């Protein structure tokens, strides 16, 4: 039982980190109704710039983080000005394809500046093991889980209790209707992409500190996709709960099913969980039910 609890808690903590990446996807979708394929690249982009300034240039960590946040806000402004503004009121598939272009552009720009070699990122969070009876946990995982929890609470308050949060929901429902009542889409998109950029900075720091900063982080970030499918594309709490389910299910499957059906189960089992739930509820556990009237 102690081993089971240890595996379960480890999976839950990993799931929280998946949820952190998924939050960026959710924020963009809530504001524009478009799936932001570039979110994974934004995480890598932010992590590479922090690691490059901190490790290669010797910039103090407490300066590198706010500098990267300012950079990501600048990236958000540039994306709105160059990509999104010309595509206002276009079909969602067109905007989705544009985010694929942003994905490759961000990775290319980051590699031009910093190259593609792996870097360590010491974020100053202790990684000492913690023993609770016979169970072993990592201090790093527990602290980062607390950081993510605080960020999630702030995002939920922003989404539900602020005027801008209500504006974001209105824009997601209908771009043209939002414009007709005086809402400026350009301003809304700059704000939400900036917030998503800040989330990407936090995710880049957390994942970079755990795995090192390297291009393979993009593949890890895509683990957020089954989290989105399960939780729903429009729900911030759904992203968190779905991340916990995916993380726990993935960890338990790797330990208990892996020896039976072969290794590498953690590469695809999350998608099986998401697909199984989608058969029952296609919009996800907490997504808005789509009703079409003829």
N, C-alpha and C positions, 0 to 999 in steps of 0.2 A: 504493500500500500504506500509506503514511503517513497519508493521508486516511482510509482504511478503519479503521486502528487508532484514529485520533482519534475517529471516529464511534462505534466499538465501545466504547471506554473511556467516552465520554460517556454512552452508553446504559447501561452497567453501573453507573455512578455514580448515574444517575437511578433505575435499578432498585433500588439499595440503599435509596433514599429511599421508594420504593413499599413495600419490604419492611418498613420501620419502621412504617408505618401498618398493614400486614397483621398485624404481631405483636400488636397490640391485639385484633384480631378472634380470632386463634388462642388467646390467653390466656383470653378469656371462653368460647370454645367448649369448650376443654379442661376448664374447671371446671364448666360448666353444661349443655353439650350444646346450647346455644342460640346461634344466629347473632346477634351484637350489631350491629344496624343503626345504633346510635347512635355507633359508634366514630369515624366521620368527623366527626360533630358535636362529639365530645369534643376532637378535634384543633383544630378551629376555636375552640371554647370556650376552651381553654387559651391558644391563640395570641392571641386577642382580649384576654384579661385581662392577659397579659404586656405586650402592646403598649399597652394602655390605661393600665396603671400606670406603665410606663416612659416612654411618650410624652406622655400627657395629664396625669398627676399628678406626673411628675418623680421617681418612685420609682427609686432606683438599681437597675441590672439585677441585681446580686448579691442584692438583697432581693426583687425581683419574681419571680425564678424559684422560690426556696423557698416564697414566699407562694402562688404558683400551685400548687405541688405539694401544699401543705397544703390548698388549696381543692379540688383534684381528689380528694384523699382524703376530704374532707368530702362532696363530691358522691357518691363511691362509697358512703359510709355512708348518705346520704340515699336513694339508689336502692335499696339493700338493704332499708332500713327501710320505705320507702313502696311500692315496686313489687315487689321480688323475694320478700320474706318472705310476702306473702299468696298468692303463686303457687307455693309449694313443692309439688312432685309434680303440677303441672298439665301439660297437654299442651305440648310444645315450641312449637307454633304460637302458643299463647296468650302465652308469654313473648317470642317473636319479635315479635308485634304490640305488646307493651309497649315493646320497644326502639325501635320506630318512634315511639311517643309521646315517649319520652325524647329521641330525635333532634330533634324539633321544639321540645320544651321547652327544651333546652339552647341551641339557636340563638336562640330568642325571648328567653331570659334574657340572653344575651350582648349582643344588640342593644338591649335595654332599657337596659343599663348603658353601652354604648359606641357605640351606633349602628351603622350599616352602611357607613360610609365606609371607604375603604382607608387603611391605615397602613403605614409602613415600619417594619422591625424590624432595627435594627443590633445584631447579637449579638456583635460584636467579633471575628468570624472574618475573617481577611484574604480578600479576593476578587481578589487580584492574579493575572494570567495567568502561567502557567509554560510555557516553551517547552522541549520535548525534541526536539532536531533541528528538523524542520519541523512537528512536532505541537504543538498548543496545548491546554492544560488549565487549569482554574480551580482555584486554591488552595482556594476555599470547598468545592468538591465533594470534593476529596481529604480535607480535614480532617473534614467531616461524615461521609464514608464511614468514617473511622477511629473516630469517635464511635459510629456505629451498630454497627460491628464489636465494640467493647467491650461495648456494651449487650447485643448478641446473646449473647456469650460468658457474661455474667452470668446472662441468662435461661435459657440451656441448663443451666448449673450448678445454678441454682435448681430447674429442672424435673426434672432427672435425679438430683441428688445430695442433695437436702434432704428432710426428712420432709414438709414442706408440699407440695413438688412431687409426692410420691407420693400425698398426700391429694387433691390436685387431680385426678390421674388416676383415682383411685378414685371420686370424685364424678362425674366425667364418664362413667364406665362405667355407674353405676347409683345414682341418688339414694337410693332406698329401702334398698338394700344398704349404702351408706355410712352412712346414719343408724342402721342396725341394729347396726353395730359401734362406735357412739359418736361418729361424725364429725358435727360441727355444721355444717350447710349454711350457716347465716347467717354464721358466722365465716369460712368458706371463701370465700363470695361477697364479703364485705367486703374480704378480703385480695386476691383476684384482680382485683376492680374497681379497687382502689387501685393495684395494679401497672399495670393497663391505663391508669389515669389518668396515672401517671408516664410511661409510654410515650407517651401523647398529648401530654404537656408537651414531651418531647424532639422528637416529630414536629412539633408546632406551632412550636417554635423553629427547627428546621431548614427547614421549608417556608416559614415566615414570613420568615426571613432571605433565602431565595432568591427568593420570589415576591411578598413583601409580604403583610400580613394583610388579608384581604378575604373576603367570603362565598363567592367562587368557589373558595376552598380546599377546600370540601366536595366539589366536583366532582373536584378533583385527588385527594382522599383516596379517592374511590371507584375510582380506578385500582388500588387494592389488591384489588378483587374478583377480577379475572382472576388475580392472584397467588395468592389463596386457592384458587381453583378448580384451578389448576395444581399448586400445592405440596401441597395437602391442608389441611383445616380443623383438623387436630390436630397439625401438625408445625411446630415453631419453625425447625429447619434447612430444612425444605421451603419456608417462607415466604421465606427468604433466597435460596435457589437459584432458586426460581420468580421472585422479583423480578429477579434478574440476567438470567434468560432473557427475561422480558417487557421489561425495559428495553432490552436489547441488540437484541431482535427489533424492537421499536417504532422505535428510532433508525435501524437499518439499513433498515427498510421505508420510513420517511419519506424517507430520502435517495435510495434506489435504486429504489423502486417508486412513490414519490409523483409524480415527473415523468411516469410512464407512465400511471397510472390516476387522477391528480388529487390535489390537496392534501388536508390534513385526515386523512390515513390514520392518524395517531397517536391519533385519537379512538376508533377501533374496532379497530385491528389487534391490540391486546392480547387482546381477547375472541376473535378468530379463533384466535390461538395457543392459548388456554386450551381452547376448544371442540375443537380438533383433538386435543389431548392427552387430553381427557376421553372421546373416542370410544374411545380405546385403554385408558385407565385411569380410570374414572369417579370413583374416590375420590381422584384426584390422584397425583402422583408419589410422595409420601411419606406419604399418608394411610393410615389403618388400613383394611384390606380388610374390608368388611362381609360377615359370614357369617350367614345366617338358616337356622335349623333348624326343620323342621316336626315 
